[in-house]
Amino acid sequence: MAKSTVKTPRGYSKHGLYAMKQSIKTLGNRTVDQRTAVGKALAEWRADLLHDLGGETSVSTQEMALVHEAVTTKLILDSINTWLLSQPSLINKRTRAVIAVVKDRNTLVTTLRGLLGDLGLSRRSKTVTDLTTYVETKAS
């Protein structure tokens, strides 16, 4: 008698990484509502990042583009982290390997690290004129 070769379907869990990337690429900042907790947290992180870079007025256009990319990467990375932490296991039992999303996450971490490195890891202070120079410029 022949054995049945019917395989049981493997578990499938859609993490939504590529759908999120596509929606952010297509719609930009409009995809994250500033009224939500995620939107508020991202806006606060962006403001803190700009503050560390010396304020929005002292950031060049190129740096502002890197800030935008860093915020987008952080959004995707935070979403993946949330999804990963909700999984019962990060190991694919059939292949005995870490699931592919972990590798994608590590790639995003490297990307974010590179963006932040390009922006500079040290805090920049705003250039402030001393009081006498300020008073002289206001008087004249």
C-alpha positions as YAML, in Angstrom:
chain: A
units: angstrom
residues:
- id: 1
  name: MET
  ca: [0.00, 0.00, 0.00]
- id: 2
  name: ALA
  ca: [1.38, 3.47, -0.92]
- id: 3
  name: LYS
  ca: [2.06, 6.05, 1.73]
- id: 4
  name: SER
  ca: [0.20, 9.31, 1.60]
- id: 5
  name: THR
  ca: [2.46, 12.18, 0.54]
- id: 6
  name: VAL
  ca: [0.09, 14.93, 1.63]
- id: 7
  name: LYS
  ca: [2.02, 17.56, 3.53]
- id: 8
  name: THR
  ca: [0.45, 19.50, 6.31]
- id: 9
  name: PRO
  ca: [0.46, 23.22, 5.60]
- id: 10
  name: ARG
  ca: [3.09, 25.17, 7.47]
- id: 11
  name: GLY
  ca: [2.15, 28.06, 9.69]
- id: 12
  name: TYR
  ca: [2.13, 31.43, 8.00]
- id: 13
  name: SER
  ca: [2.43, 34.71, 9.79]
- id: 14
  name: LYS
  ca: [2.35, 37.91, 7.79]
- id: 15
  name: HIS
  ca: [4.45, 40.60, 9.41]
- id: 16
  name: GLY
  ca: [3.57, 43.41, 7.00]
- id: 17
  name: LEU
  ca: [7.11, 44.77, 6.58]
- id: 18
  name: TYR
  ca: [6.92, 45.19, 2.81]
- id: 19
  name: ALA
  ca: [3.39, 46.60, 2.89]
- id: 20
  name: MET
  ca: [4.49, 49.19, 5.45]
- id: 21
  name: LYS
  ca: [7.60, 50.09, 3.45]
- id: 22
  name: GLN
  ca: [5.50, 50.55, 0.31]
- id: 23
  name: SER
  ca: [2.88, 52.71, 2.04]
- id: 24
  name: ILE
  ca: [5.53, 54.92, 3.60]
- id: 25
  name: LYS
  ca: [7.33, 55.22, 0.27]
- id: 26
  name: THR
  ca: [4.09, 56.12, -1.51]
- id: 27
  name: LEU
  ca: [2.44, 58.39, 1.05]
- id: 28
  name: GLY
  ca: [5.38, 59.68, 3.09]
- id: 29
  name: ASN
  ca: [4.63, 61.28, 6.45]
- id: 30
  name: ARG
  ca: [0.89, 61.17, 5.82]
- id: 31
  name: THR
  ca: [0.82, 57.45, 6.68]
- id: 32
  name: VAL
  ca: [1.46, 58.06, 10.37]
- id: 33
  name: ASP
  ca: [-1.26, 60.06, 12.07]
- id: 34
  name: GLN
  ca: [0.22, 62.57, 14.52]
- id: 35
  name: ARG
  ca: [-2.78, 61.99, 16.82]
- id: 36
  name: THR
  ca: [-1.83, 58.37, 17.56]
- id: 37
  name: ALA
  ca: [0.64, 57.26, 20.20]
- id: 38
  name: VAL
  ca: [3.05, 56.07, 17.49]
- id: 39
  name: GLY
  ca: [2.77, 59.36, 15.62]
- id: 40
  name: LYS
  ca: [3.38, 61.37, 18.79]
- id: 41
  name: ALA
  ca: [6.37, 59.23, 19.77]
- id: 42
  name: LEU
  ca: [7.91, 59.58, 16.28]
- id: 43
  name: ALA
  ca: [7.33, 63.33, 16.26]
- id: 44
  name: GLU
  ca: [8.98, 63.60, 19.67]
- id: 45
  name: TRP
  ca: [11.95, 61.48, 18.54]
- id: 46
  name: ARG
  ca: [12.32, 63.64, 15.41]
- id: 47
  name: ALA
  ca: [12.19, 66.82, 17.51]
- id: 48
  name: ASP
  ca: [14.80, 65.42, 19.92]
- id: 49
  name: LEU
  ca: [17.03, 64.42, 17.00]
- id: 50
  name: LEU
  ca: [16.77, 67.88, 15.45]
- id: 51
  name: HIS
  ca: [17.46, 69.47, 18.84]
- id: 52
  name: ASP
  ca: [20.59, 67.34, 19.21]
- id: 53
  name: LEU
  ca: [21.69, 68.51, 15.76]
- id: 54
  name: GLY
  ca: [21.52, 72.15, 16.84]
- id: 55
  name: GLY
  ca: [17.94, 72.95, 15.91]
- id: 56
  name: GLU
  ca: [15.94, 72.85, 12.72]
- id: 57
  name: THR
  ca: [17.42, 76.13, 11.45]
- id: 58
  name: SER
  ca: [21.00, 74.88, 11.64]
- id: 59
  name: VAL
  ca: [20.33, 71.60, 9.80]
- id: 60
  name: SER
  ca: [21.16, 71.54, 6.10]
- id: 61
  name: THR
  ca: [18.78, 70.21, 3.46]
- id: 62
  name: GLN
  ca: [20.87, 67.07, 3.10]
- id: 63
  name: GLU
  ca: [20.82, 66.48, 6.85]
- id: 64
  name: MET
  ca: [17.05, 67.05, 6.91]
- id: 65
  name: ALA
  ca: [16.67, 64.33, 4.26]
- id: 66
  name: LEU
  ca: [18.74, 61.99, 6.45]
- id: 67
  name: VAL
  ca: [16.57, 62.90, 9.46]
- id: 68
  name: HIS
  ca: [13.46, 62.02, 7.45]
- id: 69
  name: GLU
  ca: [14.98, 58.67, 6.42]
- id: 70
  name: ALA
  ca: [16.04, 57.98, 10.02]
- id: 71
  name: VAL
  ca: [12.51, 58.63, 11.29]
- id: 72
  name: THR
  ca: [11.02, 56.36, 8.62]
- id: 73
  name: THR
  ca: [13.55, 53.62, 9.38]
- id: 74
  name: LYS
  ca: [12.84, 53.93, 13.10]
- id: 75
  name: LEU
  ca: [9.11, 53.55, 12.45]
- id: 76
  name: ILE
  ca: [9.64, 50.36, 10.48]
- id: 77
  name: LEU
  ca: [12.15, 49.05, 13.00]
- id: 78
  name: ASP
  ca: [9.83, 49.71, 15.94]
- id: 79
  name: SER
  ca: [6.99, 47.95, 14.14]
- id: 80
  name: ILE
  ca: [9.16, 44.91, 13.44]
- id: 81
  name: ASN
  ca: [10.35, 44.85, 17.06]
- id: 82
  name: THR
  ca: [6.75, 44.88, 18.27]
- id: 83
  name: TRP
  ca: [5.81, 42.08, 15.91]
- id: 84
  name: LEU
  ca: [8.86, 40.00, 16.82]
- id: 85
  name: LEU
  ca: [8.20, 40.30, 20.54]
- id: 86
  name: SER
  ca: [4.65, 39.04, 20.04]
- id: 87
  name: GLN
  ca: [5.83, 35.81, 18.36]
- id: 88
  name: PRO
  ca: [5.95, 32.60, 20.36]
- id: 89
  name: SER
  ca: [9.36, 31.72, 18.88]
- id: 90
  name: LEU
  ca: [11.92, 33.34, 16.60]
- id: 91
  name: ILE
  ca: [13.19, 29.96, 15.40]
- id: 92
  name: ASN
  ca: [11.80, 28.17, 12.38]
- id: 93
  name: LYS
  ca: [11.47, 24.62, 13.67]
- id: 94
  name: ARG
  ca: [11.61, 23.04, 10.23]
- id: 95
  name: THR
  ca: [14.89, 24.65, 9.21]
- id: 96
  name: ARG
  ca: [16.24, 25.19, 12.73]
- id: 97
  name: ALA
  ca: [17.18, 28.74, 11.84]
- id: 98
  name: VAL
  ca: [16.17, 32.20, 12.90]
- id: 99
  name: ILE
  ca: [13.17, 33.52, 10.97]
- id: 100
  name: ALA
  ca: [13.98, 35.85, 8.08]
- id: 101
  name: VAL
  ca: [12.44, 38.91, 9.73]
- id: 102
  name: VAL
  ca: [15.23, 38.91, 12.31]
- id: 103
  name: LYS
  ca: [17.76, 39.32, 9.50]
- id: 104
  name: ASP
  ca: [15.66, 42.12, 7.97]
- id: 105
  name: ARG
  ca: [15.53, 43.78, 11.38]
- id: 106
  name: ASN
  ca: [19.30, 43.62, 11.72]
- id: 107
  name: THR
  ca: [19.65, 45.20, 8.28]
- id: 108
  name: LEU
  ca: [17.38, 48.05, 9.38]
- id: 109
  name: VAL
  ca: [19.40, 48.50, 12.57]
- id: 110
  name: THR
  ca: [22.54, 48.81, 10.45]
- id: 111
  name: THR
  ca: [20.80, 51.31, 8.17]
- id: 112
  name: LEU
  ca: [19.61, 53.42, 11.10]
- id: 113
  name: ARG
  ca: [23.05, 53.27, 12.67]
- id: 114
  name: GLY
  ca: [24.60, 54.48, 9.40]
- id: 115
  name: LEU
  ca: [22.10, 57.34, 9.08]
- id: 116
  name: LEU
  ca: [22.74, 58.46, 12.64]
- id: 117
  name: GLY
  ca: [26.49, 58.14, 12.06]
- id: 118
  name: ASP
  ca: [26.22, 60.33, 8.97]
- id: 119
  name: LEU
  ca: [24.30, 62.92, 10.98]
- id: 120
  name: GLY
  ca: [26.87, 62.79, 13.74]
- id: 121
  name: LEU
  ca: [26.72, 61.06, 17.07]
- id: 122
  name: SER
  ca: [27.74, 64.03, 19.16]
- id: 123
  name: ARG
  ca: [25.34, 66.71, 20.25]
- id: 124
  name: ARG
  ca: [25.73, 70.08, 18.57]
- id: 125
  name: SER
  ca: [25.05, 73.27, 20.43]
- id: 126
  name: LYS
  ca: [23.43, 76.29, 18.89]
- id: 127
  name: THR
  ca: [25.70, 79.22, 18.26]
- id: 128
  name: VAL
  ca: [24.60, 81.91, 20.66]
- id: 129
  name: THR
  ca: [26.01, 85.41, 20.65]
- id: 130
  name: ASP
  ca: [27.11, 86.92, 23.91]
- id: 131
  name: LEU
  ca: [24.95, 89.54, 25.60]
- id: 132
  name: THR
  ca: [27.02, 92.59, 24.65]
- id: 133
  name: THR
  ca: [27.02, 91.68, 20.95]
- id: 134
  name: TYR
  ca: [23.29, 91.03, 21.04]
- id: 135
  name: VAL
  ca: [22.59, 94.40, 22.69]
- id: 136
  name: GLU
  ca: [24.84, 96.19, 20.18]
- id: 137
  name: THR
  ca: [23.05, 94.61, 17.22]
- id: 138
  name: LYS
  ca: [19.63, 95.47, 18.63]
- id: 139
  name: ALA
  ca: [20.70, 99.06, 19.36]
- id: 140
  name: SER
  ca: [21.95, 99.69, 15.83]
...
